[in-house]
Amino acid sequence: MQKKLVQSSLALSAAAALGLGSAFVATPAMADSAPQKLDLQSEAHVQKALSGIEGVNAYGAEDGELNIGVAKKTDEIKDLEKQYKNINVTEGVKELKPYADNDLVGGAGYLVKAGESGGACSTGFSGWDGDGKPVVLTAGHCSKIINEDSNEFEGDTTVDQTETPSTSAANGGEGFQASGNGVIGKWGFANFGGDLLEGADEAEWPEPSESDIDFAVINVDESKYNVKGGITDWTSADSDDLAKSTTEITKVGSHKEGAISKSGRTTGKTEGKVLPRESYDFDYQNVGGRWVHGFGVTAPIDKPFSQPGDSGGGVYQGNTAVGVISGGGDLDANTSFTWVADLDHSLEESGTDFKLEKPGEEAPDAPKAEDQTIEPEAKVTGQAEPGAKVKVTWEATGEEGEEGTGAQAEEQGSKTITANKEGEFSVEGPKAEGDYKFTATATVDGQESKTTEFDVTVEKDESETPAPAEREISIDPKQITASDFVQEKKGVTITVKGFDEGEKATLKVASGPENVEGITLDETANENGAAAFSIYGTSASDPEAYLGKYDVEVTGANDTEDESALTGTFEVVADEDGTGGGTGGDDDGNNDDGNDDGNGDGGSDLPRTGAELTGLAAGAGLLLVGGAAVVLTMRRKNNN
């Protein structure tokens, strides 16, 4: 049932407020579509506005504003919000259940019937199966009637009631007293180890198998018990309500070396240490004459990790469920030993779909955000579920977490943004330099995640920006014979440097011999800021047509007003006037008399781009000499 908490300032009687069928209803107060102000001093107005609205889980009024909390905004609540300008709706507020002695948590005692006799075990972890039905995980041997002499199975036990916590051995009592809340439920999956290890000759024993688990599921009667996802610490046993004081269990995982905890009806909450592999390198233990997969835990002999009756009790590390108690004894005179059936392995082998939150009510994953250092007003980034509403808050912190001072202290606030389709979100960071504590909380379908905390340091980048590389152009060769110019593997190479990586560089043959039209070509600068172009003629039958001097210039897409084009020249000469292969040279980009080193760069390690200009279809790229069509080709050379 959803309770409504009504403040006395509203002058609503309990009978009036709660006599609405446990619901509020919104009906239009007037025909005017503009938002109205609800008169909170008028009981009649409030009852008329708030009658029939489902899902209100929190309620209050202050300073003329009516504040209600809902799990999810329904259409009726959205309409109510639009109708009244002084009604504020907070989404993501869940209905709370009152604590009750029939709440079933991990670590509690329960009774089983075995024919005319019976016994007691402990619950491991409570939760839900894949269909949303409540279940309890425990030890498989609790489901079996076992002959004490032969270890043979003689039948199955029957699940009975929970044990009264105040009378349990963990609380100093004798135990075995039924709570009176009714039978918990029935056995679902149940398995205790593999085949019986019979005979004194261990060589004849069956080999252990991955399926040798000590694990069982109780299908809970939800008309009698409410399962809770925590594990009790037994401090509230006197009240007979173990759910009042629990450790939250958020996930199932594999065990790790180090400290470990357990809760059970005989010894309550206890601490131990996982046996490291180098000390106990075994995955299977003989428990009651059967192999059981798991791991070992030790504790002082006077403070044992487990005792009889703790079987099935939940074993956990932090907020992670890692196993249930299978068996135990003394390792030596000073050390007790417990064998734990590992939970992740048992769930996998049994095919059990176990959830710590009821399907459909799972909280979204908490946002992920690393500690980060940014420049003033740069983006603070993180990751959440795609489409999640992420509330980010921040406040300045000084040394050792104290509040910031000065301009930094004023840098605090919050902002809610929507994660994009990749789940990325960002907010503008603070302007003042210093350290800040950030939090991020995601809301999805009215469900709120846990809050992620992370630190952000704001500081200016004092490092010097590297000076841009000096731009230069190299033409190789600067003079070439006509017969060489019409050879594809020769021709003229124009190399430029000093551009930005990825910048488009544009080459233009600005002028040439009489009747020659200019051409242009684009290339992208590589990671070193360089690009190269190659030019050659294709009319090998008439190389003399190319004779003359050509002016070229190269500009960049990122050029500023202060940057001029790089310029240079090359000349095609008659064979009897040239030097054969021509001469190389480097231009400084501003004149025709560059420093000629005799071989030039050539740009052999750079990408070279060109598009053959063939025939009249080449348009502006066509070279016309004396009215005859002459082809000038720009080609892409392979990287060496």
Salt bridges, closest charged atoms under 4 A:
ASP39 OD2 - HIS45 ND1 3.99
GLU81 OE1 - LYS73 NZ 3.25
ASP156 OD1 - LYS144 NZ 3.28
GLU163 OE2 - ARG265 NH2 2.61
GLU210 OE1 - HIS345 NE2 3.57
ASP214 OD2 - HIS141 ND1 2.75
ASP221 OD2 - LYS224 NZ 2.99
GLU248 OE2 - LYS450 NZ 3.47
GLU271 OE2 - LYS269 NZ 3.98
ASP281 OD1 - ARG277 NH2 2.70
ASP283 OD1 - ARG277 NH1 2.63
ASP310 OD2 - LYS262 NZ 3.56
ASP342 OD2 - HIS293 ND1 2.98
ASP353 OD1 - LYS355 NZ 3.74
ASP455 OD1 - LYS437 NZ 2.85
ASP484 OD1 - LYS490 NZ 3.12
ASP522 OD2 - LYS504 NZ 3.96
GLU523 OE2 - ARG636 NH1 3.88
ASP559 OD1 - ARG471 NH1 2.82
ASP587 OD1 - LYS478 NZ 3.11
ASP592 OD2 - LYS549 NZ 3.89
ASP601 OD2 - LYS497 NZ 3.00
